[in-house]
Amino acid sequence: MTRIERLQKKLPQLFIDAMLITDEKNIFYLTGFDLMQGDGALLITSENAILITDDRYQLALEEYKNDEVVGTITRDYYGALNKICQGLKVEVLGYEDTISYYLFDVLDEVMTADIVPFHNQVEQMRMVKDNHELATLSKAASLHTAGYNYILERVHPGVTERHIANVLDLWMKENGATKASFPTIVASGKNAAKPHATASNKVIEDGDIVTLDFGYYVDGYTADMTRTFAVGSIDPELRDVYQIVNEARQAVIQSARVGQRGDLLDAAGRQLIEEAGYGDEFNHGMGHGIGLSVHELPASYGPTTKKIKLHNNEVITVEPGIYIPEIGGVRIEDDILVTHGGVEVLTTAPTDLVIVGE
């Protein structure tokens, strides 16, 4: 059964005649057609899949080979949508609740069909990966490992955080990545105490600890990896913290299995951090799902996520961290595949503390 057929099968259960897909990632997931956000929409009825876009995509549609999907070229996306729905006798149209208020206002004004919002219908389908997706995510993770090893050879006192981010960006794109899925984090010294610091003009100095957190798309799918390393001799407390974080990461991975609850998975690592006296210095979730987006279902799992349960062939991150103001911080993040046969760590870069310059 194709992805479109799976969604079509849902329509009667949702009590709607059709579903309007406007999220670019969800359109790509269902059709394989790469439409920029806002450049059209996909209408799924019980028997049809109609891609509505404009003449900028005329040639791409002519080259697009998919027997399930037909294209409609127009400059009035939602006027055309209404005419199509009238022709197909669509009386109740579902739409994704992530649309802007402006787009809702357009639909409310233009559509003669009743419109009904739905939450995460396609995102729930995306949560469990097929073999092609898993192979692509594994390929992306391998490139991240290679990129990290490349950067380690080029870090030394005197270079800036931004320089390291730029060098990594060029190398990733030269070796198969298309673009970053979020701004690369290179946080050194005191900046490493900020979980979401971005690369700045700060010069990396001897004695700094450096957190490198990056994600890049490869063939449409993104990995997300963090490693923390030292430049020269670092504060002894940070060496201890590194060991605690690494043990917490490993404990979570060992606890991951099909059916495991999000809060229990989180607790496997968080408990170690709390027992070491750093509970207040770990101030974010333990991880999240990845795939076509760097954050996708299952959403961030942490102490309160009792309703999240892991499924076979889900790919999630594991990213414990400890952040100490004025000293620095440590985060180590892996991407893992959860299956009935166990857990596979996709990001295979070493997790032992690397000291650059030793």
C-alpha positions in Angstrom: 0.0 0.0 0.0 1.4 3.4 -1.0 1.5 6.3 1.4 -1.3 8.1 -0.5 -3.4 4.9 -0.3 -2.8 4.8 3.5 -4.1 8.3 3.8 -7.0 7.6 1.6 -8.0 4.7 3.8 -8.1 7.1 6.8 -10.7 9.5 5.2 -13.9 7.5 6.1 -12.6 7.1 9.7 -12.1 10.9 9.9 -15.6 11.5 8.5 -14.3 13.7 5.6 -14.4 13.4 1.9 -10.9 14.8 1.2 -7.8 16.0 3.0 -5.9 19.2 2.0 -2.1 18.9 2.5 -0.2 22.2 2.7 2.9 21.3 4.6 5.8 21.0 2.2 7.4 18.1 4.1 4.1 16.2 4.1 3.6 16.8 0.4 7.1 15.5 -0.3 6.5 12.5 1.9 3.2 11.5 0.1 4.2 12.3 -3.5 8.0 12.6 -3.7 7.4 16.0 -5.4 9.6 18.8 -3.9 7.3 21.9 -3.6 8.5 24.9 -1.6 6.3 25.9 1.3 3.4 28.1 0.1 3.8 27.2 -3.5 0.7 25.1 -3.7 -1.2 22.2 -2.1 -2.1 18.6 -2.4 -5.7 17.4 -2.4 -6.3 13.8 -1.4 -9.8 12.3 -2.1 -10.8 8.7 -1.8 -9.8 8.1 -5.5 -7.6 11.1 -6.4 -4.4 12.8 -5.6 -4.2 16.3 -7.2 -1.2 18.6 -6.9 -2.2 22.2 -7.3 0.7 24.6 -8.1 1.7 27.2 -10.6 3.6 27.4 -13.9 7.0 27.7 -12.2 6.7 24.0 -11.6 5.3 23.2 -15.1 8.5 21.5 -16.4 9.1 19.7 -13.1 5.6 18.2 -13.3 6.1 17.1 -16.9 9.3 15.3 -15.7 7.5 13.9 -12.6 6.6 10.2 -13.0 3.8 9.2 -10.6 0.7 7.4 -11.8 -1.1 8.3 -8.5 -0.7 12.0 -8.8 -2.0 14.5 -11.3 -1.0 18.2 -11.5 -3.0 21.3 -11.9 -1.3 24.5 -12.9 -3.0 27.8 -11.7 -2.1 31.1 -10.1 -5.3 30.9 -8.0 -4.5 27.8 -5.9 -7.6 27.9 -3.6 -10.0 29.1 -6.2 -9.0 26.1 -8.3 -9.2 23.9 -5.2 -12.8 24.9 -4.7 -13.8 24.2 -8.3 -12.1 20.8 -8.1 -13.9 20.0 -4.8 -17.2 21.0 -6.3 -16.5 18.8 -9.4 -15.6 15.8 -7.2 -18.6 16.5 -4.8 -16.4 17.1 -1.8 -18.7 18.3 0.9 -16.3 18.0 3.9 -12.7 19.0 3.5 -10.1 18.3 6.2 -7.0 20.5 6.4 -3.8 20.6 8.4 -4.1 22.7 11.6 -0.6 24.1 11.1 -1.7 26.5 8.4 -1.4 30.3 8.9 -4.4 32.3 10.0 -4.2 34.1 6.6 -4.6 30.8 4.8 -7.4 29.7 7.0 -9.1 33.0 6.2 -8.7 32.3 2.5 -10.2 28.8 2.8 -13.0 30.0 5.0 -13.9 32.6 2.4 -13.4 30.6 -0.8 -14.5 27.0 0.0 -18.1 26.0 -0.4 -17.3 22.7 1.3 -17.2 22.6 5.1 -13.6 22.7 6.3 -12.4 20.8 9.4 -8.9 21.0 11.0 -6.8 17.9 11.7 -3.7 17.5 13.7 -0.6 15.4 12.8 -2.3 13.0 10.4 0.6 12.7 8.0 3.2 13.3 10.7 1.9 10.2 12.5 2.6 8.2 9.3 6.1 9.7 9.0 6.9 8.6 12.5 7.6 5.0 11.5 10.2 4.7 8.7 10.3 2.3 5.8 13.5 0.6 4.6 14.4 3.4 2.1 14.0 6.1 4.8 16.2 4.1 7.2 18.9 3.7 4.6 18.8 7.4 3.9 19.0 8.3 7.6 21.9 5.9 8.1 23.7 7.5 5.1 23.1 11.0 6.6 24.3 9.9 10.0 27.5 8.4 8.5 28.2 11.7 6.7 27.9 13.5 10.1 30.4 11.2 11.7 32.8 11.9 8.8 32.2 15.6 9.1 32.9 15.6 12.8 36.2 13.7 12.3 37.2 16.2 9.6 36.5 19.2 12.0 38.5 17.6 14.8 41.6 17.9 12.6 41.0 21.6 12.0 40.2 22.9 15.5 43.0 24.7 17.3 43.3 27.7 19.6 42.9 31.0 17.7 40.1 30.0 15.3 36.6 31.3 15.9 33.4 29.4 16.5 32.0 30.8 13.2 35.0 29.7 11.2 34.5 26.1 12.4 30.8 26.2 11.5 31.7 27.6 8.0 34.4 25.0 7.4 32.0 22.2 8.5 29.2 23.7 6.3 31.4 23.7 3.2 32.7 20.1 3.8 29.2 18.7 4.4 27.8 20.3 1.2 30.9 19.2 -0.8 30.3 15.6 0.4 26.6 15.0 -0.2 24.6 17.3 2.1 22.2 19.8 0.6 21.7 22.2 3.5 21.6 22.5 7.3 18.4 21.5 9.1 19.1 24.1 11.8 21.9 26.7 12.5 25.0 24.8 13.5 25.9 25.2 17.2 29.6 25.7 17.9 29.8 26.7 21.6 33.1 27.1 23.3 34.2 27.9 26.9 31.4 29.7 28.8 29.2 29.6 25.6 29.0 25.8 26.0 26.8 26.4 29.1 24.0 27.7 26.7 22.2 24.7 25.2 21.1 26.7 22.1 24.1 29.0 21.6 24.9 29.5 17.9 28.3 29.9 16.4 29.7 33.4 17.3 32.9 35.4 16.6 34.3 34.1 19.9 37.9 32.8 19.5 38.4 29.2 20.7 41.1 29.2 23.4 43.3 26.7 25.1 41.4 25.2 28.0 38.0 25.6 26.3 35.4 22.8 26.1 33.6 22.9 22.7 30.1 21.6 21.9 29.4 21.0 18.3 25.7 20.3 17.4 24.8 20.0 13.7 22.3 18.5 11.4 22.3 18.4 7.6 19.9 17.0 4.9 21.1 14.2 2.7 18.6 13.1 0.1 15.8 14.9 1.9 16.4 13.4 5.4 18.4 14.9 8.2 20.6 13.5 11.0 21.2 15.4 14.2 24.5 14.8 16.1 26.3 16.5 19.0 29.7 15.9 20.3 31.7 17.8 22.9 35.5 17.9 22.9 38.2 19.7 24.7 41.0 22.0 23.5 43.9 21.5 25.7 43.5 21.0 29.4 40.0 21.7 30.7 38.4 22.2 34.1 38.5 18.9 36.1 34.8 19.3 36.9 34.0 19.3 33.1 35.9 16.0 32.8 33.7 14.5 35.4 30.6 16.0 33.9 31.6 14.6 30.5 31.7 11.1 32.0 28.3 11.5 33.7 26.7 12.7 30.4 28.2 9.9 28.4 27.0 7.3 30.9 23.5 8.9 30.8 23.5 8.7 27.0 24.4 5.0 27.1 21.8 4.3 29.8 19.0 5.8 27.7 20.2 3.8 24.6 20.2 0.6 26.7 16.7 1.4 27.9 15.3 2.0 24.4 13.0 -0.7 23.0 9.7 -1.0 21.2 6.9 -0.1 23.6 9.1 1.8 26.0 7.4 5.0 27.5 9.0 8.4 26.9 9.1 9.3 30.5 10.8 6.0 31.5 13.3 6.3 28.6 14.1 9.8 29.8 14.4 8.7 33.5 17.1 6.1 32.5 19.5 8.9 31.8 18.1 11.8 33.9 18.3 9.7 37.1 22.1 9.3 36.7 22.5 13.1 36.2 20.3 13.9 39.2 22.2 11.3 41.4 25.4 13.1 40.5 24.0 16.4 41.7 23.4 18.0 38.3 19.7 17.7 38.0 19.1 21.4 37.8 21.8 21.7 35.2 20.0 19.5 32.7 17.2 21.7 31.5 15.7 20.2 28.3 14.1 17.0 27.0 16.2 13.8 26.4 15.5 13.7 22.7 13.0 13.8 19.8 12.1 12.1 16.5 13.9 13.0 13.3 13.4 12.3 9.6 12.2 14.7 6.9 12.4 17.4 9.7 14.9 17.7 12.5 12.1 17.7 15.0 9.2 15.4 14.2 7.1 12.8 16.0 7.6 11.4 18.5 7.9 14.9 19.9 10.4 15.7 22.6 10.4 13.1 25.3 11.1 13.9 28.9 9.8 13.5 32.5 6.2 14.1 31.7 5.7 12.2 28.4 3.9 9.2 29.7 1.8 8.9 26.5 4.7 8.6 24.1 5.6 5.0 23.4 8.3 3.8 21.0 7.4 2.0 17.8 9.3 -0.4 15.6 11.4 1.5 13.0 11.3 4.8 14.7 14.5 7.0 14.7 15.0 9.3 17.7 17.8 11.3 19.2 19.3 10.8 22.6 20.9 14.0 23.9 21.5 14.4 27.6 23.5 17.5 28.7 24.8 19.3 31.7 25.3 23.1 31.6 27.3 24.9 34.3 27.2 28.8 34.0 30.6 30.5 33.8 32.4 27.1 33.3 30.9 25.4 30.3 28.7 22.5 29.4 28.6 19.1 27.8 26.0 17.5 25.5 26.4 14.3 23.6 23.7 13.3 21.0 23.2 10.2 19.0 20.5 9.2 16.5 19.2 5.7 17.2 16.9 3.3 15.4 14.5 1.4 17.6 13.4 -2.1 16.3 12.0 -5.3 17.6 15.5 -6.7 17.2 17.1 -4.1 19.3 18.6 -0.6 19.0 21.1 0.5 16.3 23.1 3.6 16.9 23.3 5.4 13.5 25.8 8.1 14.6 29.0 6.2 15.1 31.5 8.9 15.9 33.4 8.1 19.1 31.9 9.3 22.3 35.0 9.2 24.5 36.3 12.6 25.4 38.6 13.9 22.6 41.3 16.4 23.6 42.5 18.4 20.6 46.2 19.2 20.8 47.2 16.3 23.0 
